[in-house]
């Protein structure tokens, strides 16, 4: 399973990437939205972990572009934006899950990542979560 982490905070990206690699996942990291959009256009990913506050292109815009290309890659939003309206907007744009920072690596890492291959594209039905609900 190949995962793209789109996160501008190197410390978060390094910790999350290390945890996922230790669980056997292939992980690529980009630090801005433009690079995330380019990677998703040219690469084959099984999961995207997406920050919304990315420079150059927001995570919302990355997600909007991804879904406009009819991509069904599962997307986990991982962001400091913890308002209900941001969560609803992310899910409405096609995200499969939404987690606010701070977070526990164990809740975000391999246990959560391995659930995504069972999802049916970006219509995750009962599996979609908003603040753990």
N, CA, C and O atoms as CSV, one atom per row, in Angstrom:
chain,resi,resn,atom,element,x,y,z
A,1,UNK,N,N,0.850,-1.176,0.000
A,1,UNK,CA,C,0.000,0.000,0.000
A,1,UNK,C,C,0.893,1.236,0.000
A,1,UNK,O,O,1.810,1.345,0.814
A,2,UNK,N,N,0.626,2.155,-0.905
A,2,UNK,CA,C,1.411,3.382,-1.049
A,2,UNK,C,C,0.579,4.558,-0.551
A,2,UNK,O,O,-0.559,4.750,-0.979
A,3,UNK,N,N,1.157,5.342,0.355
A,3,UNK,CA,C,0.454,6.450,1.004
A,3,UNK,C,C,1.173,7.753,0.706
A,3,UNK,O,O,2.401,7.827,0.769
A,4,UNK,N,N,0.393,8.785,0.380
A,4,UNK,CA,C,0.930,10.133,0.227
A,4,UNK,C,C,0.556,10.938,1.461
A,4,UNK,O,O,-0.618,11.040,1.815
A,5,UNK,N,N,1.562,11.510,2.113
A,5,UNK,CA,C,1.327,12.438,3.216
A,5,UNK,C,C,1.552,13.841,2.675
A,5,UNK,O,O,2.651,14.161,2.222
A,6,UNK,N,N,0.526,14.678,2.717
A,6,UNK,CA,C,0.618,16.081,2.311
A,6,UNK,C,C,0.501,16.914,3.584
A,6,UNK,O,O,-0.600,17.178,4.068
A,7,UNK,N,N,1.638,17.318,4.112
A,7,UNK,CA,C,1.712,17.973,5.433
A,7,UNK,C,C,2.884,18.936,5.432
A,7,UNK,O,O,4.002,18.542,5.098
A,8,UNK,N,N,2.654,20.191,5.797
A,8,UNK,CA,C,3.727,21.175,5.780
A,8,UNK,C,C,4.566,21.195,7.059
A,8,UNK,O,O,5.616,21.835,7.091
A,9,UNK,N,N,4.128,20.518,8.092
A,9,UNK,CA,C,4.893,20.434,9.336
A,9,UNK,C,C,5.792,19.196,9.279
A,9,UNK,O,O,5.313,18.064,9.354
A,10,UNK,N,N,7.088,19.428,9.147
A,10,UNK,CA,C,8.042,18.327,8.979
A,10,UNK,C,C,8.020,17.359,10.161
A,10,UNK,O,O,8.140,16.149,9.966
A,11,UNK,N,N,7.870,17.863,11.363
A,11,UNK,CA,C,7.875,16.994,12.546
A,11,UNK,C,C,6.695,16.029,12.497
A,11,UNK,O,O,6.861,14.837,12.757
A,12,UNK,N,N,5.514,16.528,12.170
A,12,UNK,CA,C,4.337,15.664,12.057
A,12,UNK,C,C,4.521,14.662,10.924
A,12,UNK,O,O,4.265,13.470,11.091
A,13,UNK,N,N,4.964,15.154,9.773
A,13,UNK,CA,C,5.153,14.273,8.617
A,13,UNK,C,C,6.183,13.181,8.906
A,13,UNK,O,O,5.976,12.023,8.545
A,14,UNK,N,N,7.289,13.545,9.553
A,14,UNK,CA,C,8.322,12.556,9.874
A,14,UNK,C,C,7.794,11.488,10.828
A,14,UNK,O,O,8.009,10.296,10.604
A,15,UNK,N,N,7.112,11.900,11.877
A,15,UNK,CA,C,6.587,10.941,12.847
A,15,UNK,C,C,5.544,10.021,12.244
A,15,UNK,O,O,5.570,8.811,12.469
A,16,UNK,N,N,4.641,10.582,11.491
A,16,UNK,CA,C,3.594,9.792,10.851
A,16,UNK,C,C,4.196,8.859,9.803
A,16,UNK,O,O,3.838,7.684,9.730
A,17,UNK,N,N,5.105,9.388,9.000
A,17,UNK,CA,C,5.759,8.564,7.985
A,17,UNK,C,C,6.542,7.416,8.592
A,17,UNK,O,O,6.490,6.295,8.087
A,18,UNK,N,N,7.264,7.679,9.663
A,18,UNK,CA,C,8.038,6.630,10.341
A,18,UNK,C,C,7.115,5.531,10.860
A,18,UNK,O,O,7.400,4.345,10.695
A,19,UNK,N,N,6.016,5.927,11.485
A,19,UNK,CA,C,5.060,4.948,12.015
A,19,UNK,C,C,4.475,4.082,10.902
A,19,UNK,O,O,4.354,2.866,11.049
A,20,UNK,N,N,4.116,4.714,9.801
A,20,UNK,CA,C,3.525,3.969,8.687
A,20,UNK,C,C,4.551,3.049,8.020
A,20,UNK,O,O,4.222,1.919,7.660
A,21,UNK,N,N,5.782,3.520,7.853
A,21,UNK,CA,C,6.832,2.682,7.263
A,21,UNK,C,C,7.131,1.473,8.137
A,21,UNK,O,O,7.347,0.374,7.626
A,22,UNK,N,N,7.145,1.671,9.454
A,22,UNK,CA,C,7.379,0.555,10.372
A,22,UNK,C,C,6.269,-0.481,10.282
A,22,UNK,O,O,6.473,-1.648,10.617
A,23,UNK,N,N,5.094,-0.054,9.831
A,23,UNK,CA,C,3.969,-0.980,9.665
A,23,UNK,C,C,3.933,-1.585,8.262
A,23,UNK,O,O,3.008,-2.322,7.924
A,24,UNK,N,N,4.947,-1.271,7.446
A,24,UNK,CA,C,5.070,-1.902,6.145
A,24,UNK,C,C,4.516,-1.131,4.967
A,24,UNK,O,O,4.435,-1.671,3.865
A,25,UNK,N,N,4.131,0.127,5.172
A,25,UNK,CA,C,3.591,0.926,4.075
A,25,UNK,C,C,4.694,1.695,3.366
A,25,UNK,O,O,5.685,2.085,3.983
A,26,UNK,N,N,4.519,1.911,2.069
A,26,UNK,CA,C,5.390,2.800,1.308
A,26,UNK,C,C,4.813,4.207,1.460
A,26,UNK,O,O,3.616,4.410,1.255
A,27,UNK,N,N,5.651,5.173,1.815
A,27,UNK,CA,C,5.167,6.516,2.132
A,27,UNK,C,C,5.959,7.551,1.347
A,27,UNK,O,O,7.189,7.523,1.315
A,28,UNK,N,N,5.228,8.468,0.713
A,28,UNK,CA,C,5.824,9.645,0.082
A,28,UNK,C,C,5.319,10.866,0.838
A,28,UNK,O,O,4.214,10.857,1.380
A,29,UNK,N,N,6.141,11.926,0.872
A,29,UNK,CA,C,5.772,13.133,1.597
A,29,UNK,C,C,5.956,14.345,0.707
A,29,UNK,O,O,6.965,14.470,0.012
A,30,UNK,N,N,4.974,15.239,0.732
A,30,UNK,CA,C,5.069,16.546,0.082
A,30,UNK,C,C,4.666,17.599,1.109
A,30,UNK,O,O,3.863,17.334,2.004
A,31,UNK,N,N,5.241,18.806,0.969
A,31,UNK,CA,C,5.047,19.845,1.980
A,31,UNK,C,C,4.136,20.981,1.537
A,31,UNK,O,O,3.936,21.935,2.288
A,32,UNK,N,N,3.579,20.896,0.330
A,32,UNK,CA,C,2.660,21.955,-0.096
A,32,UNK,C,C,1.593,21.382,-1.022
A,32,UNK,O,O,1.728,20.279,-1.552
A,33,UNK,N,N,0.534,22.158,-1.201
A,33,UNK,CA,C,-0.606,21.687,-1.975
A,33,UNK,C,C,-0.318,21.502,-3.455
A,33,UNK,O,O,-0.853,20.585,-4.079
A,34,UNK,N,N,0.518,22.359,-4.025
A,34,UNK,CA,C,0.843,22.222,-5.442
A,34,UNK,C,C,1.570,20.904,-5.696
A,34,UNK,O,O,1.280,20.204,-6.666
A,35,UNK,N,N,2.514,20.574,-4.820
A,35,UNK,CA,C,3.230,19.305,-4.970
A,35,UNK,C,C,2.304,18.112,-4.723
A,35,UNK,O,O,2.441,17.073,-5.369
A,36,UNK,N,N,1.369,18.261,-3.795
A,36,UNK,CA,C,0.394,17.190,-3.553
A,36,UNK,C,C,-0.455,16.954,-4.791
A,36,UNK,O,O,-0.673,15.810,-5.189
A,37,UNK,N,N,-0.933,18.028,-5.397
A,37,UNK,CA,C,-1.751,17.903,-6.600
A,37,UNK,C,C,-0.961,17.252,-7.729
A,37,UNK,O,O,-1.483,16.391,-8.438
A,38,UNK,N,N,0.290,17.656,-7.897
A,38,UNK,CA,C,1.140,17.047,-8.928
A,38,UNK,C,C,1.381,15.570,-8.648
A,38,UNK,O,O,1.310,14.747,-9.561
A,39,UNK,N,N,1.663,15.228,-7.399
A,39,UNK,CA,C,1.912,13.828,-7.049
A,39,UNK,C,C,0.661,12.979,-7.303
A,39,UNK,O,O,0.760,11.851,-7.786
A,40,UNK,N,N,-0.497,13.519,-6.981
A,40,UNK,CA,C,-1.737,12.764,-7.164
A,40,UNK,C,C,-2.131,12.648,-8.636
A,40,UNK,O,O,-2.857,11.732,-9.020
A,41,UNK,N,N,-1.655,13.567,-9.442
A,41,UNK,CA,C,-1.914,13.501,-10.878
A,41,UNK,C,C,-1.019,12.455,-11.539
A,41,UNK,O,O,-1.441,11.760,-12.463
A,42,UNK,N,N,0.217,12.349,-11.059
A,42,UNK,CA,C,1.177,11.476,-11.727
A,42,UNK,C,C,1.452,10.165,-11.007
A,42,UNK,O,O,2.025,9.251,-11.600
A,43,UNK,N,N,1.059,10.048,-9.743
A,43,UNK,CA,C,1.383,8.853,-8.978
A,43,UNK,C,C,0.169,8.002,-8.667
A,43,UNK,O,O,-0.972,8.459,-8.729
A,44,UNK,N,N,0.444,6.763,-8.332
A,44,UNK,CA,C,-0.619,5.826,-7.965
A,44,UNK,C,C,-0.567,5.632,-6.454
A,44,UNK,O,O,0.347,4.987,-5.939
A,45,UNK,N,N,-1.529,6.178,-5.755
A,45,UNK,CA,C,-1.579,6.082,-4.304
A,45,UNK,C,C,-2.825,5.321,-3.878
A,45,UNK,O,O,-3.850,5.327,-4.560
A,46,UNK,N,N,-2.703,4.663,-2.725
A,46,UNK,CA,C,-3.812,3.915,-2.144
A,46,UNK,C,C,-4.505,4.700,-1.049
A,46,UNK,O,O,-5.621,4.362,-0.654
A,47,UNK,N,N,-3.854,5.749,-0.552
A,47,UNK,CA,C,-4.396,6.582,0.519
A,47,UNK,C,C,-3.666,7.912,0.518
A,47,UNK,O,O,-2.466,7.974,0.254
A,48,UNK,N,N,-4.405,8.981,0.818
A,48,UNK,CA,C,-3.819,10.311,0.994
A,48,UNK,C,C,-4.138,10.780,2.406
A,48,UNK,O,O,-5.292,10.750,2.833
A,49,UNK,N,N,-3.114,11.213,3.128
A,49,UNK,CA,C,-3.298,11.875,4.413
A,49,UNK,C,C,-3.032,13.351,4.141
A,49,UNK,O,O,-1.909,13.741,3.822
A,50,UNK,N,N,-4.068,14.159,4.271
A,50,UNK,CA,C,-4.067,15.520,3.741
A,50,UNK,C,C,-4.301,16.559,4.823
A,50,UNK,O,O,-5.316,16.529,5.519
A,51,UNK,N,N,-3.346,17.485,4.961
A,51,UNK,CA,C,-3.519,18.656,5.811
A,51,UNK,C,C,-4.292,19.702,5.011
A,51,UNK,O,O,-4.109,19.808,3.798
A,52,UNK,N,N,-5.143,20.466,5.666
A,52,UNK,CA,C,-5.902,21.496,4.956
A,52,UNK,C,C,-5.136,22.805,4.843
A,52,UNK,O,O,-5.359,23.566,3.901
A,53,UNK,N,N,-4.240,23.084,5.781
A,53,UNK,CA,C,-3.524,24.352,5.805
A,53,UNK,C,C,-2.217,24.327,5.055
A,53,UNK,O,O,-1.208,24.824,5.555
A,54,UNK,N,N,-2.211,23.765,3.877
A,54,UNK,CA,C,-0.986,23.675,3.081
A,54,UNK,C,C,-0.700,24.986,2.363
A,54,UNK,O,O,-1.633,25.675,1.951
A,55,UNK,N,N,0.586,25.347,2.201
A,55,UNK,CA,C,0.931,26.506,1.370
A,55,UNK,C,C,0.764,26.177,-0.118
A,55,UNK,O,O,0.719,25.010,-0.508
A,56,UNK,N,N,0.674,27.209,-0.924
A,56,UNK,CA,C,0.578,27.167,-2.387
A,56,UNK,C,C,-0.787,26.722,-2.901
A,56,UNK,O,O,-1.267,27.266,-3.895
A,57,UNK,N,N,-1.418,25.759,-2.260
A,57,UNK,CA,C,-2.746,25.281,-2.651
A,57,UNK,C,C,-3.332,24.626,-1.406
A,57,UNK,O,O,-2.719,23.727,-0.831
A,58,UNK,N,N,-4.503,25.067,-0.990
A,58,UNK,CA,C,-5.066,24.526,0.252
A,58,UNK,C,C,-5.426,23.054,0.106
A,58,UNK,O,O,-5.615,22.552,-1.002
A,59,UNK,N,N,-5.518,22.375,1.236
A,59,UNK,CA,C,-5.956,20.980,1.216
A,59,UNK,C,C,-7.349,20.833,0.623
A,59,UNK,O,O,-7.628,19.857,-0.074
A,60,UNK,N,N,-8.227,21.795,0.894
A,60,UNK,CA,C,-9.561,21.762,0.280
A,60,UNK,C,C,-9.450,21.781,-1.242
A,60,UNK,O,O,-10.155,21.043,-1.930
A,61,UNK,N,N,-8.554,22.635,-1.769
A,61,UNK,CA,C,-8.387,22.713,-3.225
A,61,UNK,C,C,-7.761,21.444,-3.789
A,61,UNK,O,O,-8.141,20.994,-4.870
A,62,UNK,N,N,-6.805,20.865,-3.067
A,62,UNK,CA,C,-6.214,19.598,-3.500
A,62,UNK,C,C,-7.306,18.532,-3.590
A,62,UNK,O,O,-7.386,17.799,-4.576
A,63,UNK,N,N,-8.139,18.451,-2.563
A,63,UNK,CA,C,-9.228,17.469,-2.538
A,63,UNK,C,C,-10.232,17.733,-3.657
A,63,UNK,O,O,-10.670,16.804,-4.336
A,64,UNK,N,N,-10.591,18.985,-3.845
A,64,UNK,CA,C,-11.539,19.346,-4.907
A,64,UNK,C,C,-10.997,18.922,-6.284
A,64,UNK,O,O,-11.736,18.365,-7.097
A,65,UNK,N,N,-9.728,19.182,-6.537
A,65,UNK,CA,C,-9.115,18.806,-7.818
A,65,UNK,C,C,-9.043,17.286,-7.977
A,65,UNK,O,O,-9.302,16.751,-9.055
A,66,UNK,N,N,-8.687,16.598,-6.880
A,66,UNK,CA,C,-8.611,15.137,-6.921
A,66,UNK,C,C,-9.959,14.544,-7.297
A,66,UNK,O,O,-10.031,13.674,-8.165
A,67,UNK,N,N,-11.019,14.998,-6.660
A,67,UNK,CA,C,-12.350,14.445,-6.935
A,67,UNK,C,C,-12.873,14.897,-8.297
A,67,UNK,O,O,-13.664,14.175,-8.906
A,68,UNK,N,N,-12.463,16.062,-8.798
A,68,UNK,CA,C,-12.897,16.489,-10.132
A,68,UNK,C,C,-12.299,15.609,-11.226
A,68,UNK,O,O,-12.829,15.536,-12.334
A,69,UNK,N,N,-11.176,14.933,-10.901
A,69,UNK,CA,C,-10.579,13.977,-11.835
A,69,UNK,C,C,-11.202,12.587,-11.682
A,69,UNK,O,O,-10.734,11.616,-12.276
A,70,UNK,N,N,-12.263,12.510,-10.878
A,70,UNK,CA,C,-13.006,11.253,-10.642
A,70,UNK,C,C,-12.173,10.213,-9.905
A,70,UNK,O,O,-12.442,9.016,-10.003
A,71,UNK,N,N,-11.173,10.663,-9.174
A,71,UNK,CA,C,-10.346,9.746,-8.402
A,71,UNK,C,C,-11.117,9.266,-7.170
A,71,UNK,O,O,-11.814,10.042,-6.516
A,72,UNK,N,N,-10.980,7.987,-6.871
A,72,UNK,CA,C,-11.632,7.412,-5.698
A,72,UNK,C,C,-10.615,7.046,-4.607
A,72,UNK,O,O,-10.927,6.276,-3.698
A,73,UNK,N,N,-9.403,7.600,-4.703
A,73,UNK,CA,C,-8.395,7.365,-3.675
A,73,UNK,C,C,-8.958,7.819,-2.331
A,73,UNK,O,O,-9.425,8.952,-2.219
A,74,UNK,N,N,-8.925,6.966,-1.311
A,74,UNK,CA,C,-9.388,7.398,0.006
A,74,UNK,C,C,-8.526,8.541,0.550
A,74,UNK,O,O,-7.305,8.545,0.394
A,75,UNK,N,N,-9.187,9.504,1.188
A,75,UNK,CA,C,-8.512,10.671,1.734
A,75,UNK,C,C,-8.858,10.819,3.214
A,75,UNK,O,O,-10.027,10.890,3.594
A,76,UNK,N,N,-7.808,10.864,4.039
A,76,UNK,CA,C,-7.940,11.175,5.457
A,76,UNK,C,C,-7.446,12.598,5.647
A,76,UNK,O,O,-6.271,12.885,5.421
A,77,UNK,N,N,-8.336,13.491,6.059
A,77,UNK,CA,C,-7.919,14.854,6.380
A,77,UNK,C,C,-7.389,14.849,7.803
A,77,UNK,O,O,-8.040,14.356,8.724
A,78,UNK,N,N,-6.189,15.410,7.969
A,78,UNK,CA,C,-5.540,15.528,9.267
A,78,UNK,C,C,-5.123,16.985,9.403
A,78,UNK,O,O,-4.172,17.415,8.750
A,79,UNK,N,N,-5.820,17.755,10.241
A,79,UNK,CA,C,-5.662,19.199,10.221
A,79,UNK,C,C,-5.846,19.838,11.585
A,79,UNK,O,O,-6.418,19.240,12.496
A,80,UNK,N,N,-5.352,21.063,11.713
A,80,UNK,CA,C,-5.570,21.846,12.928
A,80,UNK,C,C,-6.939,22.513,12.912
A,80,UNK,O,O,-7.391,23.013,13.942
A,81,UNK,N,N,-7.602,22.527,11.767
A,81,UNK,CA,C,-8.944,23.122,11.672
A,81,UNK,C,C,-9.934,22.162,12.307
A,81,UNK,O,O,-10.279,21.134,11.725
A,82,UNK,N,N,-10.387,22.504,13.502
A,82,UNK,CA,C,-11.224,21.568,14.245
A,82,UNK,C,C,-12.687,21.981,14.330
A,82,UNK,O,O,-13.439,21.423,15.129
A,83,UNK,N,N,-13.095,22.936,13.532
A,83,UNK,CA,C,-14.489,23.364,13.541
A,83,UNK,C,C,-15.381,22.390,12.785
A,83,UNK,O,O,-14.956,21.739,11.830
A,84,UNK,N,N,-16.612,22.308,13.230
A,84,UNK,CA,C,-17.571,21.415,12.579
A,84,UNK,C,C,-17.768,21.777,11.118
A,84,UNK,O,O,-17.893,20.889,10.275
A,85,UNK,N,N,-17.798,23.067,10.800
A,85,UNK,CA,C,-18.014,23.474,9.407
A,85,UNK,C,C,-16.870,23.014,8.507
A,85,UNK,O,O,-17.104,22.651,7.355
A,86,UNK,N,N,-15.631,23.024,9.016
A,86,UNK,CA,C,-14.492,22.535,8.228
A,86,UNK,C,C,-14.599,21.032,8.002
A,86,UNK,O,O,-14.317,20.536,6.911
A,87,UNK,N,N,-15.005,20.319,9.037
A,87,UNK,CA,C,-15.181,18.867,8.922
A,87,UNK,C,C,-16.245,18.549,7.881
A,87,UNK,O,O,-16.032,17.709,7.007
A,88,UNK,N,N,-17.377,19.210,7.974
A,88,UNK,CA,C,-18.471,18.964,7.037
A,88,UNK,C,C,-18.037,19.320,5.615
A,88,UNK,O,O,-18.340,18.588,4.673
A,89,UNK,N,N,-17.329,20.444,5.454
A,89,UNK,CA,C,-16.857,20.837,4.124
A,89,UNK,C,C,-15.917,19.789,3.541
A,89,UNK,O,O,-16.034,19.425,2.371
A,90,UNK,N,N,-14.984,19.304,4.359
A,90,UNK,CA,C,-14.046,18.283,3.890
A,90,UNK,C,C,-14.754,17.008,3.468
A,90,UNK,O,O,-14.439,16.433,2.426
A,91,UNK,N,N,-15.703,16.568,4.269
A,91,UNK,CA,C,-16.451,15.354,3.933
A,91,UNK,C,C,-17.321,15.584,2.701
A,91,UNK,O,O,-17.431,14.701,1.850
A,92,UNK,N,N,-17.939,16.755,2.597
A,92,UNK,CA,C,-18.751,17.072,1.421
A,92,UNK,C,C,-17.915,17.103,0.144
A,92,UNK,O,O,-18.409,16.763,-0.931
A,93,UNK,N,N,-16.657,17.508,0.257
A,93,UNK,CA,C,-15.775,17.536,-0.914
A,93,UNK,C,C,-15.268,16.146,-1.297
A,93,UNK,O,O,-14.658,15.971,-2.351
A,94,UNK,N,N,-15.525,15.155,-0.431
A,94,UNK,CA,C,-15.161,13.791,-0.791
A,94,UNK,C,C,-14.143,13.118,0.097
A,94,UNK,O,O,-13.678,12.027,-0.233
A,95,UNK,N,N,-13.774,13.734,1.225
A,95,UNK,CA,C,-12.864,13.057,2.149
A,95,UNK,C,C,-13.576,11.872,2.779
A,95,UNK,O,O,-14.797,11.879,2.934
A,96,UNK,N,N,-12.807,10.862,3.138
A,96,UNK,CA,C,-13.360,9.662,3.757
A,96,UNK,C,C,-13.324,9.718,5.270
A,96,UNK,O,O,-14.077,9.011,5.939
A,97,UNK,N,N,-12.454,10.553,5.814
A,97,UNK,CA,C,-12.302,10.635,7.260
A,97,UNK,C,C,-11.707,11.995,7.581
A,97,UNK,O,O,-11.095,12.630,6.722
A,98,UNK,N,N,-11.885,12.442,8.816
A,98,UNK,CA,C,-11.423,13.760,9.250
A,98,UNK,C,C,-10.932,13.641,10.679
A,98,UNK,O,O,-11.674,13.206,11.560
A,99,UNK,N,N,-9.689,14.025,10.913
A,99,UNK,CA,C,-9.126,14.038,12.266
A,99,UNK,C,C,-8.501,15.396,12.534
A,99,UNK,O,O,-7.772,15.938,11.703
A,100,UNK,N,N,-8.799,15.935,13.708
A,100,UNK,CA,C,-8.213,17.208,14.101
A,100,UNK,C,C,-6.913,16.972,14.868
A,100,UNK,O,O,-6.787,15.997,15.609
A,101,UNK,N,N,-5.952,17.871,14.682
A,101,UNK,CA,C,-4.713,17.855,15.440
A,101,UNK,C,C,-4.991,18.509,16.787
A,101,UNK,O,O,-5.853,19.386,16.840
A,102,UNK,N,N,-4.345,18.157,17.845
A,102,UNK,CA,C,-3.347,17.090,17.922
A,102,UNK,C,C,-4.013,15.721,17.855
A,102,UNK,O,O,-5.206,15.582,18.123
A,103,UNK,N,N,-3.231,14.727,17.499
A,103,UNK,CA,C,-3.747,13.380,17.316
A,103,UNK,C,C,-2.735,12.388,17.870
A,103,UNK,O,O,-1.577,12.731,18.109
A,104,UNK,N,N,-3.181,11.173,18.068
A,104,UNK,CA,C,-2.287,10.108,18.498
A,104,UNK,C,C,-1.855,9.332,17.270
A,104,UNK,O,O,-2.690,8.932,16.458
A,105,UNK,N,N,-0.556,9.117,17.128
A,105,UNK,CA,C,-0.039,8.359,15.988
A,105,UNK,C,C,-0.747,7.014,15.880
A,105,UNK,O,O,-1.071,6.576,14.776
A,106,UNK,N,N,-0.987,6.366,16.992
A,106,UNK,CA,C,-1.616,5.041,16.970
A,106,UNK,C,C,-3.004,5.093,16.348
A,106,UNK,O,O,-3.410,4.137,15.688
A,107,UNK,N,N,-3.740,6.178,16.540
A,107,UNK,CA,C,-5.085,6.282,15.982
A,107,UNK,C,C,-5.050,6.626,14.495
A,107,UNK,O,O,-6.016,6.381,13.772
A,108,UNK,N,N,-3.940,7.191,14.047
A,108,UNK,CA,C,-3.850,7.627,12.659
A,108,UNK,C,C,-3.064,6.649,11.810
A,108,UNK,O,O,-3.294,6.554,10.604
A,109,UNK,N,N,-2.149,5.929,12.412
A,109,UNK,CA,C,-1.212,5.089,11.695
A,109,UNK,C,C,-1.811,3.855,11.078
A,109,UNK,O,O,-2.863,3.911,10.442
A,110,UNK,N,N,-1.143,2.748,11.265
A,110,UNK,CA,C,-1.458,1.544,10.506
A,110,UNK,C,C,-2.865,1.020,10.757
A,110,UNK,O,O,-3.489,0.504,9.830
A,111,UNK,N,N,-3.386,1.131,11.972
A,111,UNK,CA,C,-4.728,0.604,12.238
A,111,UNK,C,C,-5.769,1.327,11.402
A,111,UNK,O,O,-6.678,0.696,10.862
A,112,UNK,N,N,-5.648,2.631,11.289
A,112,UNK,CA,C,-6.606,3.404,10.507
A,112,UNK,C,C,-6.335,3.243,9.011
A,112,UNK,O,O,-7.269,3.122,8.219
A,113,UNK,N,N,-5.073,3.243,8.630
A,113,UNK,CA,C,-4.717,3.131,7.214
A,113,UNK,C,C,-5.198,1.812,6.621
A,113,UNK,O,O,-5.625,1.774,5.467
A,114,UNK,N,N,-5.134,0.740,7.388
A,114,UNK,CA,C,-5.508,-0.559,6.830
A,114,UNK,C,C,-7.012,-0.679,6.630
A,114,UNK,O,O,-7.458,-1.605,5.952
A,115,UNK,N,N,-7.798,0.208,7.186
A,115,UNK,CA,C,-9.255,0.160,6.992
A,115,UNK,C,C,-9.662,0.702,5.631
A,115,UNK,O,O,-10.720,0.332,5.121
A,116,UNK,N,N,-8.856,1.565,5.030
A,116,UNK,CA,C,-9.260,2.230,3.794
A,116,UNK,C,C,-9.419,1.337,2.577
A,116,UNK,O,O,-10.293,1.614,1.755
A,117,UNK,N,N,-8.625,0.273,2.408
A,117,UNK,CA,C,-8.840,-0.552,1.218
A,117,UNK,C,C,-10.223,-1.196,1.167
A,117,UNK,O,O,-10.644,-1.658,0.106
A,118,UNK,N,N,-10.933,-1.234,2.285
A,118,UNK,CA,C,-12.270,-1.827,2.299
A,118,UNK,C,C,-13.340,-0.809,1.924
A,118,UNK,O,O,-14.498,-1.171,1.715
A,119,UNK,N,N,-12.956,0.463,1.837
A,119,UNK,CA,C,-13.933,1.498,1.504
A,119,UNK,C,C,-14.257,1.471,0.020
A,119,UNK,O,O,-13.410,1.135,-0.807
A,120,UNK,N,N,-15.474,1.822,-0.304
A,120,UNK,CA,C,-15.914,1.894,-1.695
A,120,UNK,C,C,-15.729,3.323,-2.178
A,120,UNK,O,O,-16.651,4.136,-2.124
A,121,UNK,N,N,-14.511,3.620,-2.655
A,121,UNK,CA,C,-14.220,4.958,-3.144
A,121,UNK,C,C,-14.391,6.000,-2.066
A,121,UNK,O,O,-14.032,5.772,-0.911
A,122,UNK,N,N,-14.944,7.154,-2.439
A,122,UNK,CA,C,-15.120,8.217,-1.464
A,122,UNK,C,C,-16.535,8.254,-0.898
A,122,UNK,O,O,-16.912,9.228,-0.246
A,123,UNK,N,N,-17.313,7.222,-1.134
A,123,UNK,CA,C,-18.642,7.098,-0.545
A,123,UNK,C,C,-18.564,6.052,0.555
A,123,UNK,O,O,-18.996,4.913,0.374
A,124,UNK,N,N,-18.016,6.441,1.688
A,124,UNK,CA,C,-17.689,5.482,2.726
A,124,UNK,C,C,-18.863,5.110,3.621
A,124,UNK,O,O,-18.723,4.258,4.499
A,125,UNK,N,N,-20.005,5.729,3.414
A,125,UNK,CA,C,-21.188,5.372,4.183
A,125,UNK,C,C,-20.977,5.440,5.677
A,125,UNK,O,O,-20.573,6.480,6.197
A,126,UNK,N,N,-21.240,4.361,6.371
A,126,UNK,CA,C,-21.155,4.337,7.828
A,126,UNK,C,C,-19.715,4.470,8.339
A,126,UNK,O,O,-19.519,4.721,9.528
A,127,UNK,N,N,-18.717,4.312,7.490
A,127,UNK,CA,C,-17.334,4.335,7.938
A,127,UNK,C,C,-16.786,5.751,8.045
A,127,UNK,O,O,-15.720,5.950,8.626
A,128,UNK,N,N,-17.488,6.738,7.499
A,128,UNK,CA,C,-17.014,8.111,7.568
A,128,UNK,C,C,-17.162,8.636,8.988
A,128,UNK,O,O,-18.176,8.399,9.643
A,129,UNK,N,N,-16.142,9.352,9.461
A,129,UNK,CA,C,-16.180,9.868,10.826
A,129,UNK,C,C,-15.975,11.367,10.805
A,129,UNK,O,O,-15.234,11.891,9.973
A,130,UNK,N,N,-16.619,12.038,11.699
A,130,UNK,CA,C,-16.396,13.476,11.909
A,130,UNK,C,C,-16.184,13.654,13.406
A,130,UNK,O,O,-17.131,13.517,14.181
A,131,UNK,N,N,-14.979,13.951,13.818
A,131,UNK,CA,C,-14.611,14.072,15.233
A,131,UNK,C,C,-14.924,12.811,16.002
A,131,UNK,O,O,-15.386,12.880,17.141
A,132,UNK,N,N,-14.679,11.654,15.400
A,132,UNK,CA,C,-14.846,10.385,16.069
A,132,UNK,C,C,-16.279,9.909,16.178
A,132,UNK,O,O,-16.536,8.874,16.792
A,133,UNK,N,N,-17.203,10.625,15.608
A,133,UNK,CA,C,-18.621,10.249,15.674
A,133,UNK,C,C,-19.002,9.321,14.546
A,133,UNK,O,O,-20.157,8.906,14.450
